Amino acid sequence: MRVASLGMYDRPEVRAANDRLWQAIATRLAARGVADVPEALDRARPLGELWDDPALLLGQTCGYPFVTTGRGRLRYVATPRYRVAGCSGARYRSRIVVRADDPAEKAADLRGARAAVNEWRSNSGMNLFRAAIAPLAARAPFFSEVVVTGGHDASARAVAEGRADVAAIDVVSFAHLQRWEPDVAARLRTVAWTPDAAGLPLVTSIHTSDADVAAIGAVLDEVAADPALEETRATLMIGNFARIAPARYEALLALEQRAIRAGYPTLA
């Protein structure tokens, strides 16, 4: 049996909506003759393990892993367009947030602060954050400490609770935080924005056939237009699904190289 995952934005409050979305996709894929469509999303395994699984039928990955560890393992399918402030079409960015009472007025004021990062492979939490700080770092460590939290929500809570001073939170994660943890979001303030980038791609295994990729794309268009799924899409903040050139994700590596040339290869 093949596997599927929609784990990038799958906090407990929206899991039922992700399940409904997947059921709608799975039913339509099976009707189109796609073989071995899984009945349920796989939440048992880490996302990185699922991305490496040659049986992956549909998943969502971060753009930075897509062009690094996922190269030669994953095929591009589509990019969700999220109805969220800070997104433009299929592009997104991150808010650089501090506590609401922090005196910082701009990113340059954050030198010596304690930074939180969700994980080192993250585009929105690390790569875009590094790109925003590199011009300010003057070829030296910028932060006094960088702590790894394991997730955007955890980074936001670390800043709100005073265990860190700053983090880059992608705008979709922050929108969910505002909806589901308004007390945490209210204790944060956006002091700057990262560069924007192509949004988190929907992907499949490199072994998936052209016919199955085409079927998945057609089904995504169907579920984006289905009135019966309007509430589900609203819960997930999804408008529809774009097809962009996969080469656009190479721009994420260009941001990395720009930071390296600026003498700031690592968020530090």
C-alpha atoms as a printed R data frame, in Angstrom:
    type eleno elety resid chain resno       x      y       z
1   ATOM     1    CA   MET     A     1   0.000  0.000   0.000
2   ATOM     2    CA   ARG     A     2   1.174  3.509  -0.771
3   ATOM     3    CA   VAL     A     3   1.316  6.239   1.855
4   ATOM     4    CA   ALA     A     4   0.024  9.806   2.169
5   ATOM     5    CA   SER     A     5   0.711 12.639   4.574
6   ATOM     6    CA   LEU     A     6  -0.488 16.221   5.012
7   ATOM     7    CA   GLY     A     7   1.623 16.799   8.074
8   ATOM     8    CA   MET     A     8   3.088 20.263   7.570
9   ATOM     9    CA   TYR     A     9   0.013 22.052   8.922
10  ATOM    10    CA   ASP     A    10  -1.630 19.319  10.960
11  ATOM    11    CA   ARG     A    11  -2.033 20.703  14.460
12  ATOM    12    CA   PRO     A    12  -4.679 18.842  16.525
13  ATOM    13    CA   GLU     A    13  -7.419 21.374  15.833
14  ATOM    14    CA   VAL     A    14  -7.262 20.853  12.050
15  ATOM    15    CA   ARG     A    15  -6.576 17.125  11.819
16  ATOM    16    CA   ALA     A    16 -10.223 16.304  11.152
17  ATOM    17    CA   ALA     A    17 -10.196 18.808   8.271
18  ATOM    18    CA   ASN     A    18  -7.030 17.255   6.837
19  ATOM    19    CA   ASP     A    19  -8.693 13.847   7.122
20  ATOM    20    CA   ARG     A    20 -11.754 15.106   5.235
21  ATOM    21    CA   LEU     A    21  -9.556 16.622   2.550
22  ATOM    22    CA   TRP     A    22  -7.642 13.386   2.158
23  ATOM    23    CA   GLN     A    23 -10.817 11.292   1.992
24  ATOM    24    CA   ALA     A    24 -12.067 13.515  -0.827
25  ATOM    25    CA   ILE     A    25  -8.751 13.185  -2.661
26  ATOM    26    CA   ALA     A    26  -8.437  9.444  -2.070
27  ATOM    27    CA   THR     A    27 -11.980  8.677  -3.253
28  ATOM    28    CA   ARG     A    28 -11.423 10.586  -6.485
29  ATOM    29    CA   LEU     A    29  -7.999  9.048  -7.113
30  ATOM    30    CA   ALA     A    30  -9.388  5.546  -6.702
31  ATOM    31    CA   ALA     A    31 -12.236  6.392  -9.076
32  ATOM    32    CA   ARG     A    32  -9.639  7.446 -11.663
33  ATOM    33    CA   GLY     A    33  -7.937  4.074 -11.402
34  ATOM    34    CA   VAL     A    34  -4.919  5.066  -9.317
35  ATOM    35    CA   ALA     A    35  -3.724  1.900  -7.578
36  ATOM    36    CA   ASP     A    36  -3.168  1.288  -3.869
37  ATOM    37    CA   VAL     A    37  -4.546  4.596  -2.646
38  ATOM    38    CA   PRO     A    38  -4.248  4.659   1.171
39  ATOM    39    CA   GLU     A    39  -7.475  5.073   3.093
40  ATOM    40    CA   ALA     A    40  -5.939  7.281   5.788
41  ATOM    41    CA   LEU     A    41  -3.093  9.709   6.304
42  ATOM    42    CA   ASP     A    42   0.049  8.342   7.919
43  ATOM    43    CA   ARG     A    43   0.722 10.154  11.198
44  ATOM    44    CA   ALA     A    44   2.757  7.366  12.764
45  ATOM    45    CA   ARG     A    45   6.100  8.104  11.124
46  ATOM    46    CA   PRO     A    46   8.269 11.236  11.077
47  ATOM    47    CA   LEU     A    47   7.759 13.442   8.046
48  ATOM    48    CA   GLY     A    48  11.325 13.008   6.856
49  ATOM    49    CA   GLU     A    49  10.869  9.248   6.794
50  ATOM    50    CA   LEU     A    50   7.668  9.598   4.763
51  ATOM    51    CA   TRP     A    51   9.356 11.920   2.255
52  ATOM    52    CA   ASP     A    52  12.018  9.253   1.695
53  ATOM    53    CA   ASP     A    53   9.480  6.446   1.248
54  ATOM    54    CA   PRO     A    54   9.331  5.281  -2.403
55  ATOM    55    CA   ALA     A    55   5.649  4.429  -1.750
56  ATOM    56    CA   LEU     A    56   4.742  8.077  -1.094
57  ATOM    57    CA   LEU     A    57   1.654  8.936  -3.151
58  ATOM    58    CA   LEU     A    58   1.109 12.439  -1.819
59  ATOM    59    CA   GLY     A    59   2.777 14.492   0.852
60  ATOM    60    CA   GLN     A    60   3.749 18.061   1.644
61  ATOM    61    CA   THR     A    61   7.303 19.076   2.292
62  ATOM    62    CA   CYS     A    62   9.189 22.239   3.083
63  ATOM    63    CA   GLY     A    63  10.780 23.874   0.052
64  ATOM    64    CA   TYR     A    64  14.320 23.742   1.454
65  ATOM    65    CA   PRO     A    65  14.355 19.942   1.951
66  ATOM    66    CA   PHE     A    66  12.697 19.616  -1.472
67  ATOM    67    CA   VAL     A    67  15.796 21.056  -3.179
68  ATOM    68    CA   THR     A    68  18.344 19.497  -0.821
69  ATOM    69    CA   THR     A    69  17.703 16.076   0.742
70  ATOM    70    CA   GLY     A    70  14.620 15.498  -1.441
71  ATOM    71    CA   ARG     A    71  16.441 16.018  -4.732
72  ATOM    72    CA   GLY     A    72  16.159 12.869  -6.820
73  ATOM    73    CA   ARG     A    73  13.631 11.393  -4.390
74  ATOM    74    CA   LEU     A    74  10.564 13.593  -4.789
75  ATOM    75    CA   ARG     A    75   8.453 14.840  -7.706
76  ATOM    76    CA   TYR     A    76   6.637 18.132  -7.629
77  ATOM    77    CA   VAL     A    77   2.826 18.009  -7.832
78  ATOM    78    CA   ALA     A    78   1.407 21.421  -6.847
79  ATOM    79    CA   THR     A    79   1.646 24.306  -4.386
80  ATOM    80    CA   PRO     A    80  -1.305 25.319  -2.193
81  ATOM    81    CA   ARG     A    81  -2.387 28.942  -2.339
82  ATOM    82    CA   TYR     A    82  -3.180 29.884   1.259
83  ATOM    83    CA   ARG     A    83  -5.659 32.608   2.157
84  ATOM    84    CA   VAL     A    84  -3.403 34.157   4.759
85  ATOM    85    CA   ALA     A    85  -1.919 37.619   5.278
86  ATOM    86    CA   GLY     A    86   1.674 37.468   4.068
87  ATOM    87    CA   CYS     A    87   0.955 34.999   1.257
88  ATOM    88    CA   SER     A    88   0.787 36.148  -2.346
89  ATOM    89    CA   GLY     A    89  -0.464 33.524  -4.754
90  ATOM    90    CA   ALA     A    90   1.719 30.470  -4.261
91  ATOM    91    CA   ARG     A    91   4.356 32.432  -2.335
92  ATOM    92    CA   TYR     A    92   4.775 32.920   1.399
93  ATOM    93    CA   ARG     A    93   7.212 34.324   3.918
94  ATOM    94    CA   SER     A    94   7.865 34.404   7.645
95  ATOM    95    CA   ARG     A    95   7.206 36.904  10.368
96  ATOM    96    CA   ILE     A    96  10.207 37.679  12.545
97  ATOM    97    CA   VAL     A    97   8.511 37.890  15.920
98  ATOM    98    CA   VAL     A    98   9.529 39.119  19.353
99  ATOM    99    CA   ARG     A    99   7.561 39.504  22.591
100 ATOM   100    CA   ALA     A   100   5.016 42.287  22.457
101 ATOM   101    CA   ASP     A   101   6.926 44.292  25.087
102 ATOM   102    CA   ASP     A   102  10.362 43.833  23.475
103 ATOM   103    CA   PRO     A   103  11.940 47.240  22.693
104 ATOM   104    CA   ALA     A   104  13.303 46.078  19.316
105 ATOM   105    CA   GLU     A   105  11.951 48.139  16.426
106 ATOM   106    CA   LYS     A   106  13.770 46.424  13.532
107 ATOM   107    CA   ALA     A   107  15.793 43.309  12.832
108 ATOM   108    CA   ALA     A   108  19.098 45.119  13.403
109 ATOM   109    CA   ASP     A   109  18.059 45.690  17.023
110 ATOM   110    CA   LEU     A   110  18.102 41.935  17.659
111 ATOM   111    CA   ARG     A   111  21.878 41.513  17.801
112 ATOM   112    CA   GLY     A   112  22.743 39.478  20.887
113 ATOM   113    CA   ALA     A   113  19.209 38.107  21.288
114 ATOM   114    CA   ARG     A   114  18.365 34.443  21.823
115 ATOM   115    CA   ALA     A   115  16.873 32.990  18.635
116 ATOM   116    CA   ALA     A   116  14.558 30.010  18.340
117 ATOM   117    CA   VAL     A   117  14.519 27.871  15.196
118 ATOM   118    CA   ASN     A   118  12.031 25.080  14.541
119 ATOM   119    CA   GLU     A   119  14.627 22.886  12.822
120 ATOM   120    CA   TRP     A   120  17.781 23.350  10.807
121 ATOM   121    CA   ARG     A   121  16.238 21.968   7.591
122 ATOM   122    CA   SER     A   122  13.335 24.436   7.651
123 ATOM   123    CA   ASN     A   123  13.022 27.025   4.918
124 ATOM   124    CA   SER     A   124  10.707 29.407   6.763
125 ATOM   125    CA   GLY     A   125  12.213 28.969  10.214
126 ATOM   126    CA   MET     A   126  15.894 28.842   9.264
127 ATOM   127    CA   ASN     A   127  16.755 29.519   5.601
128 ATOM   128    CA   LEU     A   128  14.582 32.617   5.156
129 ATOM   129    CA   PHE     A   129  15.523 33.781   8.669
130 ATOM   130    CA   ARG     A   130  19.220 33.429   7.795
131 ATOM   131    CA   ALA     A   131  18.634 35.358   4.569
132 ATOM   132    CA   ALA     A   132  17.069 38.230   6.526
133 ATOM   133    CA   ILE     A   133  19.887 38.375   9.095
134 ATOM   134    CA   ALA     A   134  22.899 37.791   6.820
135 ATOM   135    CA   PRO     A   135  23.128 41.424   5.597
136 ATOM   136    CA   LEU     A   136  23.143 42.594   9.238
137 ATOM   137    CA   ALA     A   137  25.571 40.071  10.703
138 ATOM   138    CA   ALA     A   138  28.830 41.609   9.405
139 ATOM   139    CA   ARG     A   139  30.429 38.177   8.950
140 ATOM   140    CA   ALA     A   140  30.053 37.306  12.636
141 ATOM   141    CA   PRO     A   141  27.560 35.518  14.887
142 ATOM   142    CA   PHE     A   142  24.520 37.738  15.319
143 ATOM   143    CA   PHE     A   143  22.626 35.991  18.101
144 ATOM   144    CA   SER     A   144  23.892 35.071  21.553
145 ATOM   145    CA   GLU     A   145  22.226 31.659  21.335
146 ATOM   146    CA   VAL     A   146  20.145 29.600  18.904
147 ATOM   147    CA   VAL     A   147  17.803 26.995  20.369
148 ATOM   148    CA   VAL     A   148  16.029 24.302  18.326
149 ATOM   149    CA   THR     A   149  12.402 23.853  19.365
150 ATOM   150    CA   GLY     A   150  11.089 21.202  16.978
151 ATOM   151    CA   GLY     A   151   8.238 23.238  15.477
152 ATOM   152    CA   HIS     A   152   6.926 26.701  14.648
153 ATOM   153    CA   ASP     A   153   4.318 26.590  17.403
154 ATOM   154    CA   ALA     A   154   6.994 25.607  19.905
155 ATOM   155    CA   SER     A   155   9.196 28.478  18.710
156 ATOM   156    CA   ALA     A   156   6.325 30.933  19.125
157 ATOM   157    CA   ARG     A   157   5.656 29.692  22.661
158 ATOM   158    CA   ALA     A   158   9.373 29.868  23.519
159 ATOM   159    CA   VAL     A   159   9.415 33.551  22.571
160 ATOM   160    CA   ALA     A   160   6.096 34.325  24.265
161 ATOM   161    CA   GLU     A   161   7.235 32.620  27.471
162 ATOM   162    CA   GLY     A   162  10.665 34.284  27.530
163 ATOM   163    CA   ARG     A   163  12.753 31.197  26.794
164 ATOM   164    CA   ALA     A   164  13.881 32.840  23.551
165 ATOM   165    CA   ASP     A   165  13.729 36.393  22.235
166 ATOM   166    CA   VAL     A   166  13.048 36.021  18.520
167 ATOM   167    CA   ALA     A   167  11.907 33.481  15.941
168 ATOM   168    CA   ALA     A   168  10.849 33.358  12.294
169 ATOM   169    CA   ILE     A   169   7.340 31.891  12.067
170 ATOM   170    CA   ASP     A   170   5.861 31.174   8.653
171 ATOM   171    CA   VAL     A   171   2.690 33.140   7.995
172 ATOM   172    CA   VAL     A   172   0.436 30.086   7.684
173 ATOM   173    CA   SER     A   173   1.607 28.696  11.021
174 ATOM   174    CA   PHE     A   174   1.146 32.136  12.570
175 ATOM   175    CA   ALA     A   175  -2.383 32.438  11.169
176 ATOM   176    CA   HIS     A   176  -3.261 29.092  12.762
177 ATOM   177    CA   LEU     A   177  -1.662 30.296  15.996
178 ATOM   178    CA   GLN     A   178  -3.860 33.402  15.928
179 ATOM   179    CA   ARG     A   179  -6.944 31.240  15.410
180 ATOM   180    CA   TRP     A   180  -6.218 28.417  17.832
181 ATOM   181    CA   GLU     A   181  -3.864 29.970  20.438
182 ATOM   182    CA   PRO     A   182  -4.803 33.664  20.421
183 ATOM   183    CA   ASP     A   183  -3.345 34.150  23.890
184 ATOM   184    CA   VAL     A   184   0.117 33.160  22.585
185 ATOM   185    CA   ALA     A   185  -0.198 35.182  19.376
186 ATOM   186    CA   ALA     A   186  -1.250 38.267  21.337
187 ATOM   187    CA   ARG     A   187   2.024 38.131  23.302
188 ATOM   188    CA   LEU     A   188   4.055 38.383  20.091
189 ATOM   189    CA   ARG     A   189   4.840 41.272  17.770
190 ATOM   190    CA   THR     A   190   6.157 41.216  14.202
191 ATOM   191    CA   VAL     A   191   9.330 43.276  14.086
192 ATOM   192    CA   ALA     A   192  10.402 42.368  10.529
193 ATOM   193    CA   TRP     A   193   9.650 40.046   7.611
194 ATOM   194    CA   THR     A   194  11.822 37.560   5.784
195 ATOM   195    CA   PRO     A   195  12.136 37.497   1.996
196 ATOM   196    CA   ASP     A   196   9.265 35.671   0.324
197 ATOM   197    CA   ALA     A   197   9.599 32.324  -1.435
198 ATOM   198    CA   ALA     A   198   7.647 29.639  -3.242
199 ATOM   199    CA   GLY     A   199   5.270 27.973  -0.808
200 ATOM   200    CA   LEU     A   200   5.393 24.476   0.628
201 ATOM   201    CA   PRO     A   201   5.029 22.026  -2.273
202 ATOM   202    CA   LEU     A   202   2.817 18.984  -2.500
203 ATOM   203    CA   VAL     A   203   5.034 16.140  -3.663
204 ATOM   204    CA   THR     A   204   5.062 12.472  -4.556
205 ATOM   205    CA   SER     A   205   7.756  9.835  -4.843
206 ATOM   206    CA   ILE     A   206  10.118 10.118  -7.788
207 ATOM   207    CA   HIS     A   207   8.815  6.655  -8.732
208 ATOM   208    CA   THR     A   208   5.223  7.863  -9.232
209 ATOM   209    CA   SER     A   209   4.146  7.619 -12.863
210 ATOM   210    CA   ASP     A   210   3.312 10.590 -15.051
211 ATOM   211    CA   ALA     A   211  -0.270  9.330 -15.279
212 ATOM   212    CA   ASP     A   212  -0.666  9.240 -11.506
213 ATOM   213    CA   VAL     A   213   0.886 12.700 -11.140
214 ATOM   214    CA   ALA     A   214  -1.600 14.025 -13.700
215 ATOM   215    CA   ALA     A   215  -4.466 12.322 -11.842
216 ATOM   216    CA   ILE     A   216  -3.408 13.861  -8.541
217 ATOM   217    CA   GLY     A   217  -3.270 17.310 -10.128
218 ATOM   218    CA   ALA     A   218  -6.727 16.934 -11.630
219 ATOM   219    CA   VAL     A   219  -8.155 15.739  -8.319
220 ATOM   220    CA   LEU     A   220  -6.620 18.664  -6.444
221 ATOM   221    CA   ASP     A   221  -8.423 21.018  -8.831
222 ATOM   222    CA   GLU     A   222 -11.665 19.158  -8.174
223 ATOM   223    CA   VAL     A   223 -11.436 19.336  -4.384
224 ATOM   224    CA   ALA     A   224 -10.477 23.033  -4.613
225 ATOM   225    CA   ALA     A   225 -13.739 23.718  -6.454
226 ATOM   226    CA   ASP     A   226 -16.087 21.378  -4.546
227 ATOM   227    CA   PRO     A   227 -18.680 23.439  -2.593
228 ATOM   228    CA   ALA     A   228 -19.067 20.555  -0.127
229 ATOM   229    CA   LEU     A   229 -15.443 21.088   0.956
230 ATOM   230    CA   GLU     A   230 -15.691 24.846   1.447
231 ATOM   231    CA   GLU     A   231 -15.627 24.592   5.249
232 ATOM   232    CA   THR     A   232 -12.744 22.128   5.116
233 ATOM   233    CA   ARG     A   233 -10.698 24.437   2.888
234 ATOM   234    CA   ALA     A   234 -11.514 27.397   5.154
235 ATOM   235    CA   THR     A   235 -10.323 25.491   8.223
236 ATOM   236    CA   LEU     A   236  -7.067 24.679   6.439
237 ATOM   237    CA   MET     A   237  -6.873 28.217   4.988
238 ATOM   238    CA   ILE     A   238  -6.458 26.791   1.469
239 ATOM   239    CA   GLY     A   239  -7.796 28.683  -1.532
240 ATOM   240    CA   ASN     A   240  -6.715 26.386  -4.344
241 ATOM   241    CA   PHE     A   241  -3.635 24.744  -5.822
242 ATOM   242    CA   ALA     A   242  -1.113 26.299  -8.200
243 ATOM   243    CA   ARG     A   243   1.281 24.633 -10.631
244 ATOM   244    CA   ILE     A   244   4.585 26.449 -10.682
245 ATOM   245    CA   ALA     A   245   7.856 25.464 -12.289
246 ATOM   246    CA   PRO     A   246   9.726 23.246  -9.796
247 ATOM   247    CA   ALA     A   247  12.863 25.186 -10.748
248 ATOM   248    CA   ARG     A   248  11.491 28.142  -8.799
249 ATOM   249    CA   TYR     A   249  12.462 26.332  -5.612
250 ATOM   250    CA   GLU     A   250  16.103 26.624  -6.658
251 ATOM   251    CA   ALA     A   251  15.824 30.240  -5.499
252 ATOM   252    CA   LEU     A   252  15.975 28.890  -1.934
253 ATOM   253    CA   LEU     A   253  19.486 27.648  -2.619
254 ATOM   254    CA   ALA     A   254  20.339 31.048  -4.089
255 ATOM   255    CA   LEU     A   255  19.352 32.623  -0.758
256 ATOM   256    CA   GLU     A   256  21.620 30.153   1.003
257 ATOM   257    CA   GLN     A   257  24.526 30.981  -1.303
258 ATOM   258    CA   ARG     A   258  23.955 34.696  -0.813
259 ATOM   259    CA   ALA     A   259  24.224 34.236   2.952
260 ATOM   260    CA   ILE     A   260  27.393 32.188   2.530
261 ATOM   261    CA   ARG     A   261  28.942 34.916   0.366
262 ATOM   262    CA   ALA     A   262  28.005 37.425   3.056
263 ATOM   263    CA   GLY     A   263  30.015 35.385   5.568
264 ATOM   264    CA   TYR     A   264  26.954 34.062   7.370
265 ATOM   265    CA   PRO     A   265  26.670 30.375   6.405
266 ATOM   266    CA   THR     A   266  24.896 29.312   9.594
267 ATOM   267    CA   LEU     A   267  22.143 30.987  11.577
268 ATOM   268    CA   ALA     A   268  24.116 31.968  14.657
